[in-house]
């Protein structure tokens, strides 16, 4: 074996095996189905406890994960070594593909029904203006998340499934993912202010 | 070549000019979201429909413009586009269905409900289009197909 060949073999032996990337973790789908069915039942029954549960638990997880990923994980990810970054991405992103849309759906659907049930959407309610502001904040987040963040997330996963992933493409899309996660994380701070305001009026 | 590319050994992804399908989709999505906020802000009253209707019409036009530009592409990873589009469409039809269900459940009827449904159809087409285009563009020449 030549020196170059021996070095290549050593590098391959030392590098961790590429994790199998699954774009949508199929095992998580039944859990998503249960959550969606629960939200539908809560709305259909106008069931106060279930609506509050879905809205508060979904909202708390959505906000916390957004802030944690955007402000803590993102900057750390940017400083990791390339193989570590690739391995983390392969294991982390598929979970986000299922988790975040489910939390968003749970929070918004239950929240809207709850606002209606409690009369907070009425123009005469002191919370009306705050809710409209929160719609606007959520609207901006929705456009960023659905138009930029999620497509980048899925494109990274598809790229990583290729036999020879293009690192430049992954780097470009991950940068987009981290920046937009940071922006939505900061917008979550506005949501926290609005929601605590609504709850204490 | 970026540090990531140098490690994976993949060729540098030279830029390829593609029509602004994702940009048009995001614009369309933004208009539908604004229209939705306007409608939702009037619940449970009957909302005025002129502004949300105009927003929905412009949004639909942007979506159609994106689809038209996309349909003219020749060197494009169409199989990958359709696989991603199909699954994303399924997910967002469920999502849009839930939003529609909430409006029906809350006794939205007549023209406001029709407008909401039109907006939801645009929403359910916009997001899969953006996702599938973003994925397929990096699987199209000069990018590696697989």
Interface residues (C-beta under 8 A of the other chain):
Chain A: X24 X36 X39 X40 X43 X44 X82 X83 X85 X86 X101 X105 X109 X112 X113 X116 X121 X122 X123 X131 X132 X135 X136 X139 X142 X143 X146 X147 X148 X150 X151 X152 X154 X155 X158 X159 X162 X163 X164 X165 X166 X167 X168 X169 X170 X171 X172 X173
Chain B: X1 X2 X3 X4 X5 X6 X7 X8 X9 X10 X11 X12 X13 X22 X25 X26 X29 X30 X33 X34 X36 X37 X40 X41 X43 X44 X45 X80 X84 X87 X88 X91 X94 X95 X98 X99 X101 X102 X105 X106 X126 X127 X130 X131 X133 X134 X135 X138 X139 X143 X144 X146
